Amino acid sequence: MWCDPATIQHWIAAPTGRRGAPPVYSDLAVPCLLTLQAVYHLPLRQTQGLVQSLVRLLGVEVPVPCYTTLSRRRVTLTVRWPPRVHPAGAPLHLVIDSTGLKVFGEGEWKVRQHGYTKRRTWRKVHLGIDPTTHEIVVAGASTNDVHDSEMLPDLLPHVPEPLAGCTGDGAYDRTACYEALLARQTPTCAAPTIRIPPRRGARIWRHGNRRGMGHPRDVHLRRIRQIGRAAWKRECGYPQRGLAETAMYRFKTIFGDTLTARTFDAQATAIFIRGARMTHLGMPDTVSV
């Protein structure tokens, strides 16, 4: 176990200058404990005990937050995203998808064999992946009744790089998604390349007799009618979306597929902690043989 000296130095929160008692622990100490909780799949009480053991072994004279303090602080915690490998300012192609993390309820095997006997609740995780570096660029959390297309316009403002393109499944075949993606066009960056398969039975949105440029969705739809859906996917590079599925697999393999927090804000913080650490943790080293 290696601990950054800067974290120890800023373990105690600096005075805020405002009225009332300031927080004891800084915004570096709390994410440190929550990261250990996520990696080792521990409850908050066991996380407190683990860090107390590590502090004694390291010989560092710092107090350890109580599990009740962690429970309160994680509700309002702002998770800092670490620096990424992708060059700053370079155009980025975003691959986006979502998955679910169970909060409570029976497992999939029990439901498949015997049906469910009580409510099953989960939270949806929306991840944007950089296909060149396999890093998580942006992450979002929502309840299970929020559609994937509703989250895409909210996630795009958190992507600082110019958007060269976006790949997603048919769930993002919505007007709001196309408008949000096309709005990322700037004088120095052309309109992003959108790879979203139209739904079955889709109709043309902007016919040829209308003024203005053709809609990218209509271009895809006309091409699908010419060569077929499978050939269109191979032609435009849509199989790249599988990298999002790979990221979801690593996400659940490292941190599990459940959430232990009971409030949505705490669950969102747990999701962001996992996503921020997945930026470098668990990344594969690919070697050609």
Steps between C-alpha positions, in 0.01 A plus 500: 500500500648833393352827619561829324672745741280780360192310617640471853601866499148611403315233701354761738271758342622858491298767685217634285472841665125464527289481813455165666729204555702412186520138374781300656594295193583642159358401163813291445460284810139398442547381137808308615289292741212463254743372235625230736140411578422461128812298415470257792117487504479601868225650714578838653580353846754260352646781288561701814674204665714432192625858481572504876720192450677660202563821691665304782713301254606814315585679823301807402339717765166582337146443628272260313142604417224311673265297282218743580714787372563311177129434464420872532788638294452272199155649438642845416845396377623628162714232335802634314573330171871413457699621198460287192740361243306653209684812371339818624309682229516212251168395341336210680272226374261400779352152542207508741288233668328422830471214746325430829622456857264327741402674823288225653292205387556145382776399262451419134524121548231490767266717293557286189433175687229595748386853418532802726322533835573862593599826340827512308669837468812598312683812386615565146861591425564697180861489379675679215812315381799619301551214249869583443609491865204299647464764771174613656458858385168582666260316730145558614255340741123481481207301628372202308209694349723746310550417132853494360417772247404738782850483651708561186428877476596535869827308460637682194569834679742313729718396204755783460661378178361576152267219403604322182226238518270293718397135484202358686231237467144548382389638837658832402301527176312806624469856374645646821815287469565606141441865584740484796769332290464732201515800735861403581606621154742794526680717242817295557328160521257355248172340595565178694465167325195332651472121496158421642296232322146614417221299653310235308232661288666842521386777266689782331511813713607755238400425141696618199250769403559689825750779533825446682749218519389141540472357847775245591237256622330509158836430334540189714142391436534531122827308506342224710222467243764457230743249651325370814549566869784253560705628206441861609632425847818351357539787254469784753699333780208447736660187661723745686208532741607165644777683686231648724384148587859411585524801731175397670644151554817638662291741707291221649786251531713735709234668713205258487149548364329626817475822702485503879398863552130568551464862385534603138766768566719250683445244225602756237819579695584129515450474123723802433769367735504175304500677165783736597715213623419290191677768293831338592411200718438176317610629161633214286848499343445370147802328342503361149618138482 
